[in-house]
Amino acid sequence: MTDDLQAIGAELPCASTLPCRAPACRDRTSPAVAAMAWWRSTHALLTAGSGLLAVLGLAVGGLNPDGWSVLPYALAIGMGVYFPVRSGLRSLASRQVDMNVLMTIAATGAIAVGEWAEGALVVFLFSLGELLESFALERTRNAVRTLMDLSPSVAELKQGEHTEIVAASSVIPGQVVVVRPGGRIPVDGVVLAGAAAVNQAPITGEAAPVAKLPGDPVFAGTISHDGYLEVECQRVAADTTLARIIHMVEQAQSSRAPSQRFIDRFAAWYTPAVVGVALAVVVGPPLVLGEPWYPWLYRGLALLILACPCAMVISTPVAIVTAIGEAARRGILVKGGASLEALAAVRVVLVDKTGTLTEGAPRLTRIAPAAGVSEADVLAMTAGLEALADHPIARAVVAAAAARGLAVVRASELTVVGGKGVNGRVDGLPLTLGSARYLQEIGADPGELDRLAARLGTGGQSVVFLAAPGRVLGALALADLPRPEAAGCLQRLRDLGIRRVVMLTGDNRAAAESVAQCVGVDEVRAGLLPEDKLAAVAELESRWGPAAMVGDGVNDAPALARATVGVAMGVAGTDAALETADVALMGDRLDRLPEGIWLSRQALLVVRQNLAFALITKALALAALIPGWLTLWLAIVADVGASLAVIANSLRLRSRRSPRGPE
């Protein structure tokens, strides 16, 4: 079926999973279709001609039963069998027996026994089925093709005071492109000037636009809704995040799921076995029992048509390919069929705390000023001490001061005491900011520190104290808050049958327990080193079953690699995470995880439905063959119809939505 897709112009990797790799399913459509739309291809025109001539033959046969209908039937067979004969000869040259060979034999046999009408109908229906199958299979790859269409072919390059339209592929790192309202961003880069709300759905799956200001990263293929941007290119076109996603999805669609390998092994002996049975049906009864040749030759020809296991062989890959493409459209990058099947089997979910269950950056939650000092003064002085620092607590304090509109005076004479605090002068006043232990070391009253900490309700929070000589001025509590969607996400995991959700974190137990209570984690393991996380993954998998480890894709790399499925989240633009994770959640949304698990299980359900339908169809057709009820044209309808039904059922994955998907 790779040839089916290539014949309609789809660009595929060399080893696509989509193909029906059984010998009887190879090379089933014309390479001529590759050059044009399927409905205008040579294949389509010959199919239409074959059908019209077959109808003409039926009409002539009804009006003149003396044999004139043979001519239109012969022409119909000649037009319809052109591509099967050509492809069949290539298959025989490579010592393979595919569906084209079987169809050519069946058509020749029908002519030999004088069944011109059935031969014409069989050839026409086969050709029509192949054409429809090509069209349907093309739709299974629409998710990738849609992503390809998102990448602009041109860019507006800024050249001094002027701009020039150039090919997007020619823009190199360091050059600046202009993006106007409503335009697509042509490169991965950083905003130099302007502001806009950008739709990042192609990369992250998030429909809500994200505000972009100078210094913010942007991705190729995303849309500037309402603003003007100047973007400095940071990657060449072939290495943008969108290009990498497209490449990885294509690789994922070309990987082979374990269930598909089993079906392929089954198909490898199924077709030769059925061909052998067909030969025995043709020669056995006439030679052994003295039966007439005609009815058994006819049944043997019908059995040949049923010999192709195409519906069975494509039952897995079309569902897997459709699911992987649909997952990519939703911002979930699944790295292959094996990863999809493993994700469906997950029974325990292991999650890191920082950046996974929490937002990944501390926020100022409360301020406890000492008597005679205002909250604003404590915050402004603390922000002054931290204005030039770049650690998470400093950024949180400075952001809180800016949000309140406070005037911040940067500290002078700064001295950083590693791991303890910082000293400096703000408006000439000597100040110290640090932990309770550090302030006690420099003479602060422990009782005052305890009283301020008690006012903050410090469970699970980080607390820093501000002091002047001889006096504690106040305390500030900062916390890495749980993600708003985390609690609902974990409940959805339980609704999906996940037995256990366990937090694995290197943070202290108080902070971990505080987050766990907010989001509803079943078990907390805190203070873990990387090797401790590895041991925990192995233990929990042995107790609860296949595990998904969810982390940031960098710090949790060993645990991600050890788990049945490694899930990295928020990795848009992060090369290492894109390469190493089995599943990557492109957006910074934890609730994509249950969506991915649900979709993977739906895909495997569709695979089982496809296999059941294909097997039942073949069984019923074979049962109808024994008493002679199965005609040649009914056999081809059963074969092609089963393949089309399997594809149509797989395509339903594109429109399915989980009962409680991400908002």
C-alpha positions in Angstrom: 0.0 0.0 0.0 3.0 2.3 0.0 2.7 2.2 -3.8 -1.0 3.1 -3.4 0.0 6.3 -1.6 3.0 7.1 -3.8 0.7 6.6 -6.8 -1.5 9.5 -5.7 1.5 11.8 -5.0 2.1 11.3 -1.3 5.7 11.6 -0.2 6.5 8.6 2.0 9.6 7.4 3.8 11.3 4.4 2.3 9.9 1.9 4.7 6.4 2.9 5.4 4.1 1.0 7.8 1.2 1.9 5.7 2.2 -0.5 3.1 0.5 -3.9 2.9 3.8 -5.8 3.0 2.3 -9.2 2.3 3.3 -10.4 -1.2 -0.2 -10.5 -2.3 -0.7 -6.8 -1.5 2.2 -5.2 -3.1 2.2 -2.8 -6.0 -1.5 -2.7 -6.5 -1.9 0.6 -8.2 -0.4 2.4 -11.1 2.7 4.6 -10.8 1.0 6.8 -13.4 -1.3 8.1 -10.7 1.6 9.8 -9.0 1.7 12.6 -11.5 -1.8 13.9 -11.1 -4.9 13.9 -8.9 -6.5 10.5 -8.6 -9.7 11.3 -10.4 -7.8 12.6 -13.4 -5.2 9.8 -13.6 -4.7 7.3 -16.3 -5.8 4.7 -13.8 -9.1 6.5 -13.2 -9.7 7.0 -16.9 -9.1 3.3 -17.7 -11.3 2.3 -14.8 -14.1 4.5 -16.0 -13.7 3.2 -19.6 -13.8 -0.4 -18.3 -17.0 0.2 -16.4 -18.7 1.9 -19.3 -17.7 -0.9 -21.7 -18.9 -3.5 -19.1 -22.3 -1.8 -18.9 -22.4 -1.6 -22.7 -21.7 -5.3 -22.9 -24.6 -6.1 -20.6 -26.9 -3.9 -22.7 -25.7 -5.5 -26.0 -26.1 -9.0 -24.4 -29.7 -8.2 -23.4 -30.6 -7.0 -26.9 -28.5 -9.5 -28.9 -27.7 -12.7 -27.1 -25.8 -14.2 -30.1 -22.4 -13.2 -29.0 -21.9 -9.5 -30.0 -21.5 -8.6 -26.3 -18.1 -10.3 -26.2 -16.4 -7.4 -28.0 -17.3 -4.7 -25.3 -16.5 -7.2 -22.6 -13.1 -7.9 -24.1 -12.3 -4.2 -24.4 -13.5 -3.7 -20.8 -11.2 -6.5 -19.6 -8.3 -5.1 -21.6 -8.7 -1.6 -20.2 -9.2 -2.7 -16.6 -6.5 -5.3 -16.5 -3.7 -3.1 -18.0 -2.2 -2.0 -14.7 -2.7 -5.3 -12.9 -0.9 -7.2 -15.7 2.0 -4.8 -15.8 2.4 -4.9 -12.0 1.9 -8.6 -11.9 4.7 -9.2 -14.4 7.0 -7.1 -12.3 6.0 -9.1 -9.2 6.7 -12.4 -11.1 10.0 -11.1 -12.2 10.9 -10.6 -8.5 9.5 -14.1 -7.6 6.5 -12.7 -5.8 2.8 -13.6 -6.1 0.7 -10.5 -5.4 -2.9 -9.5 -5.9 -2.2 -8.3 -9.4 -1.0 -11.8 -10.4 -4.0 -13.4 -8.8 -6.4 -11.0 -10.6 -4.7 -11.6 -13.9 -5.1 -15.4 -13.5 -8.7 -15.0 -12.4 -9.5 -12.8 -15.4 -7.7 -15.2 -17.8 -9.6 -18.1 -16.2 -12.9 -16.4 -16.6 -12.2 -15.9 -20.3 -11.1 -19.5 -20.7 -14.4 -20.8 -19.3 -16.4 -18.3 -21.4 -17.5 -16.1 -18.5 -16.8 -12.8 -20.3 -19.3 -10.8 -18.4 -18.0 -11.9 -15.0 -14.4 -11.4 -16.1 -15.3 -7.8 -17.1 -17.1 -7.1 -13.9 -14.3 -8.6 -11.8 -11.6 -6.5 -13.5 -13.7 -3.3 -13.3 -14.6 -3.8 -9.6 -11.0 -4.6 -8.8 -9.7 -1.5 -10.6 -12.4 0.7 -9.0 -11.7 -0.7 -5.5 -8.0 0.1 -6.0 -8.8 3.6 -7.0 -11.1 4.2 -4.0 -8.6 2.6 -1.7 -5.9 4.9 -2.9 -8.1 7.9 -2.2 -9.1 6.7 1.2 -5.5 5.8 2.2 -4.4 9.3 1.2 -6.7 10.7 3.8 -5.0 8.7 6.6 -1.9 10.9 6.0 -3.8 14.2 6.0 -2.5 15.2 9.4 1.1 15.2 8.1 0.1 16.9 4.9 -1.7 19.6 6.8 1.4 20.2 8.9 3.4 20.5 5.7 0.9 23.1 4.3 1.4 25.2 7.4 5.0 26.1 6.7 5.1 29.2 4.5 7.1 29.0 1.3 8.1 32.7 1.4 9.3 35.1 4.0 9.5 38.9 4.1 13.2 39.6 4.8 14.2 42.9 6.4 17.0 44.6 4.6 17.9 47.8 6.4 14.9 50.1 5.9 13.3 47.9 3.3 11.9 44.4 3.0 12.2 41.8 0.3 10.2 38.7 -0.4 12.4 35.6 -0.4 12.1 31.9 -0.2 11.6 30.8 3.4 14.2 28.1 2.9 16.8 30.8 2.0 16.6 32.6 5.4 19.6 31.9 7.6 20.2 32.3 11.3 20.8 36.0 12.3 18.6 37.4 9.5 15.4 39.3 10.5 12.0 38.6 8.9 8.8 40.7 9.2 5.5 39.1 10.1 2.4 41.2 9.5 -1.0 40.7 11.1 -2.6 37.5 9.9 0.6 36.1 8.5 2.4 32.9 9.2 5.8 33.0 10.9 8.3 31.5 8.4 11.1 30.6 10.8 12.0 29.5 14.3 13.3 32.5 16.1 13.0 35.2 18.7 10.9 38.3 18.6 13.1 41.4 18.3 10.3 44.0 18.0 6.5 44.2 18.0 3.8 42.4 19.9 1.1 39.9 18.7 -1.1 37.1 19.8 0.2 34.0 18.1 -1.7 30.8 17.4 0.7 28.0 18.2 -1.8 25.1 17.6 0.4 23.5 14.9 3.2 23.0 17.4 1.6 22.7 20.8 -2.0 21.8 20.0 -3.3 24.8 22.0 -6.0 26.7 20.2 -5.8 29.8 22.4 -3.4 32.4 21.0 -0.3 33.2 23.1 1.0 36.8 23.6 4.4 37.3 22.1 6.7 40.2 23.1 10.3 41.0 22.4 12.5 38.2 23.7 9.9 35.5 23.3 10.5 32.5 21.1 8.3 31.8 18.1 7.9 28.8 15.8 7.6 28.4 12.1 4.1 27.7 10.9 2.4 29.6 13.7 0.1 32.6 12.9 0.3 36.2 14.1 -3.3 37.1 14.7 -3.3 40.8 15.4 0.2 42.3 15.5 3.4 43.2 13.7 6.5 41.2 14.6 10.2 41.4 13.7 11.7 37.9 14.2 15.4 37.0 14.2 15.9 33.6 12.6 17.6 31.0 14.8 17.3 27.9 12.7 17.3 27.1 9.0 14.0 26.0 7.4 15.0 22.3 7.4 15.6 22.3 11.1 12.6 24.2 12.5 10.5 22.6 15.1 7.7 22.1 12.6 10.0 20.4 10.1 11.3 18.1 12.9 7.8 17.3 13.9 6.8 16.4 10.4 9.9 14.3 10.0 9.3 12.5 13.3 5.6 11.8 12.6 6.6 10.4 9.2 9.2 8.2 10.9 6.6 7.2 13.5 4.1 6.3 10.8 6.8 4.1 9.1 7.7 2.2 12.2 6.1 -1.2 12.7 3.9 -2.0 15.7 4.3 -5.5 17.3 0.8 -6.5 16.3 1.5 -5.6 12.7 4.6 -7.8 12.7 2.4 -10.7 13.8 -0.2 -10.0 11.1 2.6 -9.8 8.5 3.9 -13.2 9.5 0.4 -14.6 9.3 -0.1 -13.2 5.8 3.3 -14.6 4.6 1.9 -18.1 4.7 -1.8 -17.3 4.3 -1.6 -16.4 0.6 0.5 -19.3 -0.6 -1.7 -21.7 1.4 -4.9 -20.4 -0.2 -3.3 -20.5 -3.6 -2.4 -24.2 -2.9 -5.9 -24.9 -1.8 -7.3 -23.2 -4.9 -5.2 -25.4 -7.1 -6.3 -28.5 -5.2 -10.0 -27.4 -5.6 -9.5 -27.1 -9.3 -7.8 -30.4 -10.0 -8.8 -32.6 -7.0 -12.5 -33.3 -7.5 -12.2 -33.8 -11.3 -9.2 -36.1 -11.1 -10.1 -38.0 -7.9 -13.9 -38.0 -8.0 -14.5 -37.6 -11.8 -16.4 -34.4 -11.3 -16.8 -32.0 -14.2 -14.0 -29.5 -14.6 -16.1 -26.3 -15.1 -17.7 -25.8 -11.7 -14.5 -26.6 -9.8 -12.4 -24.4 -12.0 -14.9 -21.6 -11.4 -14.7 -22.1 -7.6 -10.9 -22.2 -7.8 -10.8 -18.9 -9.6 -13.1 -17.4 -6.9 -10.8 -18.8 -4.2 -7.8 -17.1 -5.9 -9.5 -13.8 -5.6 -10.1 -14.4 -1.9 -6.4 -15.4 -1.5 -5.2 -11.8 -0.8 -5.2 -11.0 2.9 -5.1 -7.2 2.2 -7.9 -6.3 4.6 -6.2 -8.2 7.4 -2.7 -6.8 6.6 -3.8 -3.2 6.4 -6.1 -3.5 9.5 -3.3 -2.5 11.8 -1.1 0.0 9.9 -4.0 2.2 8.7 -5.3 2.5 12.2 -1.9 3.2 13.7 -1.0 5.7 11.0 -4.3 7.5 11.4 -3.9 7.6 15.2 -0.3 8.9 15.1 -1.3 11.6 12.6 -4.4 12.6 14.7 -2.3 12.7 17.9 0.2 15.0 16.2 -2.6 17.3 15.2 -3.6 17.4 18.9 -0.1 18.3 20.0 0.9 14.7 21.1 3.9 13.3 19.3 3.9 9.5 19.4 7.2 8.1 18.2 5.9 5.0 16.5 3.4 2.1 16.5 5.3 0.3 19.3 5.1 3.4 21.5 1.3 3.8 20.7 0.6 0.2 21.7 2.8 0.6 24.9 0.9 3.8 25.8 -2.4 2.0 25.5 -1.1 -0.7 27.9 -0.1 1.7 30.7 -1.5 0.9 34.1 0.6 3.2 36.4 1.6 6.8 35.8 4.8 8.2 37.4 5.1 12.0 37.4 7.9 14.4 38.4 6.7 17.3 40.5 8.5 20.4 39.3 7.3 21.6 35.9 5.0 18.5 35.5 2.5 18.6 38.3 3.5 22.2 39.0 4.0 25.2 36.8 7.7 24.9 37.1 8.4 28.4 38.4 7.8 29.7 42.0 5.4 32.5 42.7 5.2 34.8 45.6 2.3 33.6 47.6 2.4 35.6 50.9 4.3 38.3 52.7 4.5 38.7 56.5 6.0 42.1 57.4 7.3 42.9 60.9 5.5 45.4 63.0 5.8 48.9 61.6 6.8 47.7 58.1 4.4 47.4 55.1 4.1 44.5 52.7 5.0 46.9 49.8 8.2 48.0 51.6 9.3 44.4 52.2 8.6 43.4 48.6 10.3 46.5 47.1 13.4 46.1 49.2 13.6 42.4 48.4 13.2 43.1 44.7 16.0 45.6 44.9 18.3 43.0 46.3 17.3 40.5 43.7 16.9 42.8 40.7 20.2 41.6 39.0 19.9 37.9 40.0 18.6 35.2 37.6 17.5 32.3 39.9 13.8 31.3 40.1 13.1 33.0 43.5 14.7 36.3 42.3 12.6 36.2 39.1 9.4 35.5 41.1 10.1 38.4 43.6 10.9 40.9 40.8 7.8 39.9 38.8 5.6 40.3 41.9 7.0 43.8 42.5 6.4 44.7 38.9 2.9 43.4 39.0 2.1 45.6 41.9 3.6 48.7 40.3 6.2 49.2 43.0 9.2 51.5 42.4 12.3 49.2 42.8 15.7 50.7 43.6 18.5 48.3 42.6 20.8 47.4 45.4 24.4 48.4 45.5 27.4 46.7 47.2 25.9 43.3 46.5 27.5 40.3 48.1 26.2 36.8 47.4 26.8 34.2 50.1 26.6 30.9 48.2 23.6 28.7 49.2 22.6 31.1 52.1 21.6 34.5 50.9 22.6 38.0 49.7 23.8 41.2 51.3 23.5 44.7 49.8 22.4 48.3 50.2 19.0 49.7 49.0 18.7 53.5 49.3 21.7 53.3 51.6 20.1 50.9 54.0 22.1 47.7 54.6 19.9 44.7 54.0 20.3 40.9 54.2 18.0 38.4 52.4 18.3 34.7 53.1 17.2 31.6 54.9 16.3 31.4 58.6 19.6 29.5 59.3 21.7 32.2 57.7 19.9 35.0 59.5 20.4 33.2 62.8 24.1 33.0 62.0 24.3 36.8 61.6 22.4 37.4 64.9 18.7 37.5 64.0 16.2 36.7 66.8 15.1 33.0 66.2 11.8 33.7 68.0 11.0 36.5 65.6 11.9 34.3 62.6 9.6 31.5 63.9 6.7 34.0 64.5 6.9 35.4 60.9 7.2 31.9 59.4 4.1 30.8 61.4 2.1 33.7 60.0 2.9 32.4 56.5 1.6 28.9 57.0 4.7 27.6 55.4 3.8 24.0 54.5 5.4 23.1 51.2 6.6 26.6 50.6 10.1 28.2 50.4 10.5 31.0 52.9 13.1 33.8 52.7 13.7 36.5 55.3 14.6 40.2 55.0 16.6 41.8 57.7 18.3 45.1 58.5 21.0 45.5 61.1 19.5 44.4 64.5 16.0 43.8 63.1 14.0 41.3 61.0 11.9 43.3 58.5 9.7 40.5 57.1 9.3 37.1 55.5 8.2 36.1 52.0 6.7 32.7 51.0 7.1 31.4 47.5 5.7 28.2 46.1 5.7 26.3 42.8 1.9 26.1 42.4 0.1 23.1 41.0 -1.0 23.3 37.4 -4.7 24.3 37.3 -5.5 21.3 35.1 -3.5 18.8 37.2 -6.2 17.5 39.6 -8.7 17.0 36.7 -6.0 15.3 34.7 -5.3 12.8 37.4 -9.0 12.1 37.8 -9.3 11.4 34.1 -6.4 9.0 34.3 -8.3 7.1 37.0 -11.4 7.1 34.8 -9.3 5.5 32.1 -8.4 2.6 34.5 -4.9 3.8 35.6 -4.3 1.9 38.9 -1.8 4.2 40.5 -0.4 7.8 40.1 2.9 8.2 41.9 5.0 11.3 42.3 8.8 10.9 42.0 10.7 14.0 42.9 14.0 15.2 44.2 12.3 17.9 46.2 11.8 17.8 50.0 8.9 15.8 51.3 7.0 18.9 52.7 6.8 20.5 49.3 6.0 17.3 47.6 3.2 16.4 50.1 1.7 19.9 49.7 1.4 19.5 45.9 0.2 15.9 46.2 -2.7 16.9 48.5 -3.8 19.6 46.0 -3.8 17.3 42.9 -4.7 13.9 44.4 -1.6 11.9 43.9 -1.8 8.3 45.3 1.7 8.1 46.6 4.7 10.4 47.1 8.4 9.5 46.9 10.5 12.5 47.7 14.2 13.4 47.9 15.1 11.0 45.1 18.3 11.1 43.2 18.3 10.0 39.5 19.4 6.5 40.4 16.6 6.3 43.1 14.0 7.2 40.4 15.3 4.4 38.2 14.9 1.9 41.1 11.4 3.3 41.8 10.3 2.9 38.2 11.5 -0.8 38.2 9.7 -1.5 41.5 6.4 0.2 40.6 6.3 -1.5 37.2 6.8 -4.9 38.8 4.0 -4.2 41.3 1.4 -2.4 39.1 2.2 -3.1 35.5 3.4 -1.1 32.5 4.3 2.5 33.6 4.5 5.8 31.9 7.1 8.2 33.3 6.2 11.8 32.8 8.9 14.5 33.1 10.5 17.4 31.4 12.5 15.2 29.0 15.9 16.5 30.2 16.4 16.1 34.0 14.3 12.9 34.0 16.0 11.3 31.0 17.1 8.1 32.8 13.7 7.4 34.3 12.0 8.2 31.0 14.2 5.7 29.3 13.6 3.0 31.9 9.8 3.2 31.9 7.6 1.3 29.5 6.7 4.7 28.0 8.7 7.9 28.5 6.5 11.0 28.2 8.2 14.4 27.9 5.9 17.4 28.2 6.3 21.0 27.1 9.1 20.1 24.7 8.3 22.4 21.7 11.7 23.5 20.5 13.6 21.1 22.8 15.7 18.9 20.5 16.9 16.4 23.2 13.4 15.7 24.5 12.0 15.3 21.0 14.7 12.8 20.3 14.6 10.7 23.5 11.0 10.5 24.6 8.6 7.8 23.4 5.8 10.3 23.6 6.2 14.1 23.6 3.5 16.5 24.7 4.3 19.5 22.6 2.3 22.0 24.6 2.7 22.8 28.3 -0.5 21.0 29.2 -0.5 17.9 31.4 -4.1 17.0 30.3 -2.7 15.9 26.9 -1.5 12.8 28.6 -5.0 11.2 29.3 -6.0 12.4 25.8 -3.0 10.4 24.4 -3.8 7.3 26.4 -7.4 7.4 25.4 -6.5 7.9 21.7 -4.0 5.0 21.8 -6.6 2.7 23.3 -9.2 3.8 20.7 -6.6 2.9 18.0 -6.1 -0.6 19.3 -9.9 -1.0 19.6 -10.2 -0.1 15.9 -7.4 -2.5 15.0 -9.4 -5.3 16.7 -12.5 -4.3 15.0 -10.7 -4.2 11.6 -9.2 -7.7 12.1 -12.6 -9.1 13.2 -14.4 -7.7 10.2 -11.7 -8.8 7.8 -11.7 -12.4 9.2 -15.5 -12.7 9.3 -15.8 -11.4 5.7 -13.2 -13.9 4.5 -14.9 -16.7 6.4 -18.4 -15.9 5.1 -17.0 -15.7 1.5 -15.3 -19.0 1.9 -18.4 -20.6 3.3 -20.4 -19.3 0.3 -17.8 -20.8 -2.0 -18.3 -24.4 -0.9 -21.9 -24.8 -2.2 -21.1 -22.7 -5.3 -22.9 -19.6 -4.2 -19.9 -17.3 -4.6 -19.5 -15.7 -8.0 -16.3 -14.1 -9.2 -17.7 -10.6 -9.0 -19.0 -11.3 -5.4 -15.5 -12.5 -4.5 -13.9 -9.3 -5.6 -16.6 -7.2 -3.9 -15.9 -9.1 -0.7 -12.1 -8.6 -1.0 -12.2 -4.9 -2.0 -15.2 -4.1 0.2 -13.4 -5.5 3.3 -10.3 -3.3 2.6 -12.4 -0.2 2.1 -14.4 -0.9 5.2 -11.2 -1.3 7.2 -9.8 2.0 6.0 -13.1 3.8 6.6 -13.3 2.5 10.2 -9.7 3.6 10.8 -10.5 7.1 9.5 -13.1 7.5 12.2 -10.2 8.1 14.6 -9.8 11.5 13.1 -13.2 12.6 14.3 -13.3 10.9 17.7 -13.1 13.0 20.8 -12.5 11.7 24.3 -15.4 12.2 26.7 -13.5 14.8 28.6 -10.7 16.1 26.4 -8.6 19.1 27.1 -10.5 22.4 27.1 
